[in-house]
Amino acid sequence: MNKPDGKPLYSDIKGFLATIEYLENATNGQKRALKRLANHVFLNGEVLYRRTPNLGLLRCVDLAEATRLLEEIYAGTCRLHMNEFTLAKKILRAGYFWMTREIHSIRYVQKCYQCQIHGDFIWVTPNELNIIGSP
C-alpha cells in the first residue's frame, strides 16, 4: 500500500501520467513495468482510476482510506461477517481498488474477534455413524 517514503504505491504511476516522464534513476525494467501499469489506469485531475475489462472505473485508494473502507464494508449496517474473498469482491463492487486488496482483506477477517469465536465449527460426530435401516 505505501512505499518506504510514505507515499502510496500508485504515486509513481500518477506522476508518470501527469508529466509523461520516468523517475530519474529508473532502469529499463522499471520503465517497462511503470508503462505497463500505467496502461490500466486513468488520471482525472488528482484522482486515479483503474479501468476494468467491462469499461468501468475503480478509484485507487491509499492505506488510510483502504483501512476505513475495510471497516465500513465488513461491518456494514447489518454487521454481516463475510469471508475474506467475499469482502475483497464487495470492495471491487463498491468501486474501489488497491493492489494488495486481497491480502488486507484476509488479514482483516483473521483479526475479527466475533468470527474467531463463532466461525469454523465442525459439525461432524466424533465417531462413525452406523446405519441400521436399509434404503
C-alpha positions, 0 to 999 in steps of 0.5 A: 500500500505505501512505499518506504517514503510514505507515499502510496504505491500508485504515486509513481504511476500518477506522476508518470501520467501527469508529466509523461516522464520516468523517475530519474534513476529508473532502469529499463525494467522499471520503465517497462513495468511503470508503462505497463501499469500505467496502461490500466489506469486513468488520471482525472485531475488528482484522482486515479482510476483503474479501468476494468475489462467491462469499461468501468472505473475503480478509484485507487485508494491509499492505506488510510482510506483502504483501512476505513473502507475495510471497516465500513464494508465488513461491518456494514449496517447489518454487521454481516461477517463475510469471508475474506474473498467475499469482502475483497469482491464487495470492495471491487463492487463498491468501486474501489481498488488497491493492489494488495486488496486481497491480502488486507482483506484476509488479514482483516477477517483473521483479526475479527474477534466475533468470527474467531469465536463463532466461525469454523465449527465442525459439525461432524460426530466424533465417531462413525455413524452406523446405519441400521435401516436399509434404503 
